[in-house]
């Protein structure tokens, strides 16, 4: 199969499980498309695939960076394209799996990116102030004004290149690609997100975060990543434990909403309702769709 398969969607809808089954059926290898999962040690909070879950399917671009190493969308684009081409040369199917829409788009579309050298974090500014500062230099930009990470990127990009980050966007696909999205109704999704956060806490998310906090590490993935930034605030005394957990749930739900907006506007995704009662139904529907396309 000379195609690239993308499996995307919000958190907690079954992307990992589906990707393994599709990889088995289509001689595939999996490429991470989640901005947090590239980092070593950020396992529980990012719901990273475990060795057991991999079922001996090759996985790429997981655990490739330390949390204090710089890794941008530019680096991901270079790495993902190299891996896609290597997998295809070996006659196998690249399967991008994850919910970071910009990673997926930068890898598969003809985005012209340059290496970002500006890394200002603007810790002294609120998200609203960041947005207003961006509008001062890039008045016509269309961007999610509540997405702090994207605002920082856009402002740094403008400072470095003296042009809008939107100027490097294109809708020209570089690969023959099938875009699969998993979804479920909003109530079910939010319920699953809330339960997943509770499970993460039981599985040691606080201890995972504390291992970095105790070393004084304050880098982008920890200060911006959902599950990490809230527990940093708890450890700094700004939240109670209960407030931190509730904030993780709330921010995860908000992020899922933003993901849908991005996928629906930026990627030609065909959506499939996840059957949580019998996941084999979901696997069959997706497999049949891929076979017919």
DRENMARTOR-74342 format. One line per field, with one value per residue: residue number from 1; x, y, z of N, C-alpha, C in turn. Coordinates in steps of 0.05 Angstrom, whole numbers. Each point is the difference from the previous one (the first is absolute). Last residue first. Example, Ala and Ser with C-alpha at 12.3 -4.5 7.8 and 13.67 -1.06 7.14 Angstrom:
REM DRENMARTOR-74342
vopa = (2/1) .
n_xx = (257/6) .
n_yy = (-45/-115) .
n_zz = (142/-1) .
ca_xx = (16/-18) .
ca_yy = (24/24) .
ca_zz = (1/0) .
c_xx = (-15/18) .
c_yy = (22/24) .
c_zz = (14/0) .
//
This chain:
REM DRENMARTOR-74342
vopa = (293/292/291/290/289/288/287/286/285/284/283/282/281/280/279/278/277/276/275/274/273/272/271/270/269/268/267/266/265/264/263/262/261/260/259/258/257/256/255/254/253/252/251/250/249/248/247/246/245/244/243/242/241/240/239/238/237/236/235/234/233/232/231/230/229/228/227/226/225/224/223/222/221/220/219/218/217/216/215/214/213/212/211/210/209/208/207/206/205/204/203/202/201/200/199/198/197/196/195/194/193/192/191/190/189/188/187/186/185/184/183/182/181/180/179/178/177/176/175/174/173/172/171/170/169/168/167/166/165/164/163/162/161/160/159/158/157/156/155/154/153/152/151/150/149/148/147/146/145/144/143/142/141/140/139/138/137/136/135/134/133/132/131/130/129/128/127/126/125/124/123/122/121/120/119/118/117/116/115/114/113/112/111/110/109/108/107/106/105/104/103/102/101/100/99/98/97/96/95/94/93/92/91/90/89/88/87/86/85/84/83/82/81/80/79/78/77/76/75/74/73/72/71/70/69/68/67/66/65/64/63/62/61/60/59/58/57/56/55/54/53/52/51/50/49/48/47/46/45/44/43/42/41/40/39/38/37/36/35/34/33/32/31/30/29/28/27/26/25/24/23/22/21/20/19/18/17/16/15/14/13/12/11/10/9/8/7/6/5/4/3/2/1) .
n_xx = (-209/-56/38/-7/-81/-17/38/-44/-73/19/28/-66/-48/40/-7/-81/-38/18/3/12/-8/40/29/70/58/67/44/-1/-84/-33/63/12/-64/-2/58/-22/-50/46/44/-48/-8/73/10/-50/33/72/-19/-28/66/42/-45/5/76/22/50/73/90/72/-20/-78/10/34/-60/-47/46/4/-75/-12/76/65/80/61/43/66/71/54/47/43/-1/-79/-74/-10/-38/-93/-70/-27/-54/-93/-53/-33/-80/-87/-26/-35/-91/-65/-14/-56/-93/-39/-13/-75/-83/-15/-29/-91/-60/-3/-3/66/88/94/48/70/43/75/70/91/72/28/-74/-41/-38/51/60/60/-24/-34/49/35/80/91/61/16/-72/-82/-12/-22/-90/-55/6/-47/-92/-30/-6/-76/-106/-85/-29/2/6/22/39/25/61/100/56/-52/-48/40/-5/-79/-8/42/-44/-64/30/66/100/92/52/44/72/86/67/44/37/-36/0/-59/-78/-87/-75/-66/-47/-2/40/-40/-87/-9/21/-62/-74/-3/-26/27/55/29/47/47/32/70/80/88/10/-59/25/57/-36/-43/55/35/-58/-14/66/2/-68/8/51/-41/-59/52/71/91/30/-9/-47/37/-9/-36/-87/-68/-5/-18/-21/-29/-43/-21/-64/-26/-26/59/62/-46/-41/-34/-44/22/25/57/93/93/95/56/-38/-57/-96/-56/-46/-47/-9/65/7/3/-12/-44/-57/-95/-56/33/-6/-82/-20/39/-39/-78/10/25/-67/-84/-42/44/42/-13/18/45/68/38/65/47/34/11/-1) .
n_yy = (53/-70/-43/48/-5/-76/-4/45/-42/-71/20/22/-69/-46/25/1/51/92/52/94/60/57/71/54/91/77/95/90/26/-64/-23/64/7/-67/7/55/-36/-51/45/22/-65/-12/60/-18/-66/23/52/-42/-33/62/27/-54/7/100/89/57/-33/-54/-85/-1/28/-61/-59/27/-8/-86/-36/40/66/75/9/-73/-6/70/13/-3/-60/-28/-81/-37/-7/-77/-77/6/-28/-90/-28/16/-62/-98/-62/34/78/-12/-24/67/46/-40/11/77/-1/-44/45/61/-35/-22/69/33/-73/-48/-34/-7/2/-4/12/-22/22/15/82/92/87/103/87/81/84/69/90/20/36/102/73/27/-63/-19/27/-45/-84/-6/8/-75/-71/10/-17/-89/-40/22/4/47/52/-39/33/59/104/95/69/0/49/20/-75/-57/23/-22/-88/-19/24/-59/-73/32/26/-10/-72/-18/-46/-6/-24/7/-31/-71/-38/-9/-28/-17/-76/-67/-92/-73/16/70/-14/-50/43/59/-34/-68/-84/-110/-76/-39/-74/-53/-92/-65/-26/44/92/55/30/74/86/41/39/87/72/30/57/94/54/23/74/84/27/0/-10/4/-33/-32/-81/-83/-67/-69/-58/-24/-9/-92/-117/-111/-94/-69/11/79/13/-18/65/94/104/96/82/83/11/-70/2/56/-17/18/42/12/9/81/35/-66/-68/-95/-95/-112/-86/-91/-69/-23/-42/18/89/31/-16/58/86/13/16/88/69/22/74/71/95/44/-8/-60/-58/-19/-43/-12/-58/-74/-113) .
n_zz = (-5/37/76/81/48/52/86/71/41/61/89/62/41/72/93/70/68/-21/-96/-62/-92/-85/-90/-73/-36/-38/43/41/49/65/69/71/68/66/73/74/70/63/70/78/66/57/72/79/59/55/76/80/58/57/78/77/54/22/-31/-9/32/-44/-36/-54/-88/-62/-39/-78/-84/-41/-43/-95/-43/-2/54/-13/-86/-16/78/96/89/88/56/38/-59/-54/36/21/-60/2/72/-5/-50/16/0/26/-45/-86/-10/1/-81/-64/7/-37/-94/-34/1/-69/-83/-11/-19/-90/-80/-65/-73/-72/-103/-94/-105/-84/-90/-69/-7/6/1/9/31/66/61/44/30/90/74/-12/-4/23/50/96/57/-13/39/92/24/-12/64/81/0/7/86/54/-20/-6/-78/-103/-103/-96/-33/-26/39/36/59/78/37/65/90/46/34/82/79/35/51/76/36/30/-37/-94/-58/-79/-72/-110/-80/-83/-106/-87/-82/-70/-38/-47/41/63/90/52/37/80/80/36/52/84/45/-32/-64/-107/-67/-95/-54/-65/-55/1/-18/50/86/5/-10/75/66/-14/15/89/41/-21/38/92/26/-5/68/91/91/75/100/93/23/-57/-86/-57/17/-70/-98/-51/1/-30/34/67/74/63/94/72/25/13/-22/35/47/49/93/34/-27/-8/0/-90/-95/-79/10/2/-78/-73/-74/-29/-54/-33/-75/-62/-59/1/70/89/31/33/91/64/12/55/93/27/1/57/57/63/-28/-96/-106/-92/-74/-108/-86/-104/-91/-73/13) .
ca_xx = (11/-15/2/28/3/-15/14/23/-10/-10/23/15/-17/4/19/12/-11/15/-18/12/-9/-12/-4/-25/-4/-23/7/27/6/-22/-3/23/-1/-22/10/18/-18/-15/19/3/-25/-1/18/-12/-24/9/11/-23/-12/18/-2/-26/2/-3/-25/-20/-18/9/25/-6/-13/21/12/-18/-1/26/7/-23/-14/-23/-15/-10/-19/-25/3/-24/-3/-1/26/20/-3/11/28/17/5/14/28/12/7/25/23/5/8/28/18/0/16/28/8/0/23/25/0/7/28/16/-4/14/-16/-23/-15/-18/-4/-20/-3/-27/-6/-27/-3/25/9/10/-18/-8/-20/14/11/-20/4/-19/-24/-13/-2/24/25/-1/4/29/14/-6/13/29/6/0/23/25/21/3/11/-15/13/-22/4/-20/-28/-11/19/14/-16/2/26/0/-17/15/21/-13/-7/-24/-24/-10/-12/-19/-24/-11/-13/-12/22/-7/6/28/8/28/6/24/-6/-12/14/28/-1/-10/20/21/-7/11/-20/2/-20/3/-25/3/-19/-20/-25/1/21/-10/-20/15/13/-20/-10/22/3/-22/1/23/-4/-19/15/20/-15/-21/-12/-18/10/14/-19/-2/12/25/23/-8/-3/20/-10/19/-1/23/-2/11/-20/-20/13/18/-3/18/-13/-5/-16/-27/-14/-27/-10/5/18/27/11/12/22/-9/-8/-13/15/-13/17/7/29/11/-15/1/28/3/-15/13/24/-6/-10/22/19/9/-20/-17/11/7/-24/0/-22/0/-25/4/-15/17/-17) .
ca_yy = (25/11/-19/2/26/-1/-17/15/22/-10/-10/24/14/-14/16/-21/-26/-8/-18/-22/-1/-25/-6/-16/-24/-14/-26/-2/22/4/-22/-2/24/-4/-20/13/17/-18/-7/23/2/-23/7/23/-9/-18/16/11/-22/-7/21/-4/-25/-24/-15/17/10/27/-3/-13/21/19/-12/3/28/8/-21/-5/-25/2/25/-2/-22/3/3/15/2/28/6/-1/24/22/-8/7/29/5/-8/20/25/13/-14/-25/7/10/-24/-14/16/-4/-26/3/17/-16/-20/14/8/-24/-9/18/24/-10/20/-13/12/-13/12/-6/-3/-11/-30/-12/-24/-20/-23/-8/-21/-25/1/-10/-29/-16/-6/25/1/-11/15/27/-3/-5/25/20/-8/4/29/10/-11/14/-21/-13/19/-5/-19/-15/-29/-16/8/-17/-4/25/17/-12/6/28/3/-12/20/23/-9/-18/10/23/-9/21/-13/15/-19/15/6/22/-7/5/7/10/22/14/21/-10/-24/7/17/-16/-20/15/6/26/21/20/-3/22/7/19/22/-1/-13/-28/-13/-6/-22/-25/-9/-8/-26/-20/-5/-16/-28/-14/-3/-22/-25/-2/-12/16/-16/15/4/26/22/6/24/7/0/1/27/20/27/22/18/-4/-27/1/8/-22/-21/-16/-28/-12/-25/1/24/-3/-25/11/4/-22/4/0/-27/-6/17/13/27/17/24/23/9/28/-1/13/-6/-29/-7/8/-19/-26/1/-3/-27/-19/2/-26/-12/-20/-19/10/4/22/-6/17/0/7/22/23/24) .
ca_zz = (-9/-23/-22/-11/-13/-25/-18/-9/-16/-26/-16/-9/-19/-26/-16/-16/9/24/14/15/28/8/28/0/17/-12/-11/-12/-18/-19/-19/-19/-17/-20/-19/-20/-16/-18/-21/-18/-14/-19/-23/-14/-14/-21/-22/-15/-15/-21/-21/-14/-16/17/0/-12/20/8/15/26/16/8/23/23/9/11/20/18/-4/-18/7/27/3/-14/-29/-8/-29/-8/-12/21/17/-15/-6/23/-2/-26/4/17/-15/8/-11/15/27/-1/-3/25/18/-7/11/29/8/-4/21/24/-1/4/28/19/7/16/15/18/26/17/26/9/28/-4/0/-12/14/-19/0/-27/-2/-8/-27/-19/-1/15/-16/-7/-29/-14/9/-12/-29/-5/7/-21/-25/4/1/-28/-14/8/-1/26/19/25/19/10/6/-15/6/-21/-22/-6/-19/-27/-10/-7/-24/-23/-7/-14/-27/0/-13/15/26/8/11/22/19/22/20/18/28/5/28/-1/17/-10/-19/-24/-12/-9/-24/-22/-6/-14/-28/-5/-1/21/21/19/13/23/1/22/-9/8/-15/-27/3/6/-25/-20/8/-2/-28/-9/10/-11/-29/-5/5/-21/-22/-11/-22/-17/-27/-2/3/28/12/-15/18/28/11/-6/7/3/-24/-19/-13/-27/-19/-2/-16/16/-4/-20/-8/-29/-7/10/-9/1/28/19/23/-10/0/26/7/25/-8/20/5/11/22/7/1/-24/-25/-5/-7/-28/-17/1/-16/-28/-5/4/-22/-10/-19/13/19/27/17/18/19/24/15/28/12/-2/0) .
c_xx = (29/11/-14/2/28/2/-13/16/24/-9/-10/23/14/-17/6/19/12/-10/15/-22/13/-7/-15/-3/-26/-6/-25/7/26/6/-21/-5/23/0/-21/10/17/-18/-14/18/1/-25/1/17/-12/-24/10/9/-24/-12/17/-3/-26/2/0/-27/-22/-19/12/25/-7/-11/25/13/-17/-1/26/7/-23/-17/-25/-17/-12/-19/-28/3/-26/-3/1/28/23/0/14/30/20/8/17/30/14/7/27/25/6/10/29/19/2/18/30/10/2/25/25/1/9/30/18/-2/13/-16/-21/-14/-19/-2/-24/-2/-30/-10/-29/-3/24/11/9/-18/-8/-20/12/10/-21/6/-17/-23/-13/-1/24/26/1/6/30/15/-3/15/29/5/2/24/27/22/4/13/-18/11/-26/1/-21/-31/-12/19/14/-16/4/27/1/-15/17/20/-13/-5/-23/-26/-13/-14/-22/-26/-11/-14/-11/21/-5/5/29/7/29/4/26/-6/-10/14/28/2/-8/23/23/-3/12/-20/4/-23/6/-28/6/-16/-21/-26/2/21/-10/-19/16/14/-21/-10/22/2/-22/1/23/-4/-18/15/19/-15/-24/-11/-21/12/14/-18/-3/14/26/27/-13/-7/23/-13/21/-2/21/-2/11/-20/-19/13/21/-4/16/-14/-7/-18/-29/-20/-27/-11/1/20/28/14/13/24/-12/-7/-15/19/-11/20/12/31/15/-12/3/29/3/-13/15/25/-6/-8/22/20/9/-21/-23/10/9/-27/1/-23/3/-27/11/-15/18) .
c_yy = (-3/26/11/-18/3/26/-1/-16/16/23/-8/-8/24/12/-13/14/-23/-27/-11/-17/-24/1/-27/-11/-14/-27/-14/-26/-4/23/6/-21/-1/24/-4/-19/15/16/-17/-6/24/2/-21/7/22/-10/-17/17/10/-22/-8/20/-3/-24/-19/-13/18/13/27/-1/-10/22/16/-11/3/28/7/-24/-4/-25/3/24/-2/-24/-1/6/15/3/29/6/1/26/22/-6/9/30/5/-7/21/25/15/-14/-25/7/9/-24/-13/16/-5/-26/2/16/-17/-19/13/7/-24/-9/14/24/-15/20/-17/16/-13/11/-6/-10/-8/-30/-12/-24/-21/-24/-6/-23/-26/0/-12/-30/-19/-5/26/5/-10/15/28/-2/-3/26/22/-6/5/30/11/-10/13/-22/-12/17/-3/-23/-13/-30/-18/3/-14/-3/26/17/-10/9/29/4/-10/21/23/-8/-21/10/23/-7/20/-13/15/-20/16/3/24/-7/5/10/8/26/16/21/-6/-23/7/17/-15/-19/14/7/28/22/21/-1/22/7/18/26/-2/-14/-30/-14/-8/-23/-26/-12/-11/-28/-21/-7/-17/-30/-15/-5/-24/-27/-3/-14/15/-18/14/5/27/24/0/24/7/1/2/27/20/27/22/15/-5/-26/0/7/-23/-22/-16/-30/-15/-25/1/24/-1/-21/12/7/-24/0/-3/-27/-6/16/14/28/18/23/27/3/28/2/11/-7/-29/-6/7/-20/-27/-1/-5/-28/-21/0/-27/-12/-20/-22/10/3/22/-9/18/0/6/25/25) .
c_zz = (-8/-10/-25/-25/-13/-16/-28/-21/-12/-18/-28/-18/-12/-22/-27/-20/-15/11/24/14/13/30/4/28/-6/14/-11/-14/-16/-19/-21/-21/-20/-20/-22/-21/-21/-19/-21/-23/-20/-17/-21/-25/-17/-17/-23/-24/-17/-17/-24/-22/-16/-18/23/-2/-11/20/8/17/28/18/9/26/25/12/14/18/20/-2/-18/8/28/3/-13/-30/-7/-30/-10/-11/20/17/-16/-6/21/-2/-25/5/18/-16/5/-10/16/28/0/0/28/19/-6/13/30/7/-1/24/26/0/6/29/23/8/17/17/16/26/15/29/5/28/-5/-3/-15/15/-20/2/-29/-4/-10/-29/-20/-3/16/-20/-11/-30/-16/7/-13/-30/-5/5/-21/-26/3/-2/-29/-16/4/1/28/22/24/17/9/6/-14/2/-24/-23/-7/-20/-29/-11/-10/-26/-23/-8/-16/-29/3/-13/15/26/10/9/25/18/24/21/18/30/1/28/-3/16/-6/-22/-27/-13/-10/-26/-25/-7/-16/-29/-3/-4/21/20/21/11/24/0/21/-6/6/-17/-28/1/4/-25/-20/6/-6/-30/-11/8/-13/-30/-5/2/-24/-23/-10/-22/-17/-27/-1/3/30/11/-14/16/27/13/-3/4/4/-26/-22/-16/-29/-22/-5/-18/16/-2/-21/-10/-30/-9/9/-10/3/28/18/24/-12/0/26/11/24/-12/19/6/10/22/7/1/-25/-28/-7/-9/-30/-19/-1/-17/-30/-8/2/-23/-12/-19/9/18/27/15/22/17/25/13/28/10/0) .
//
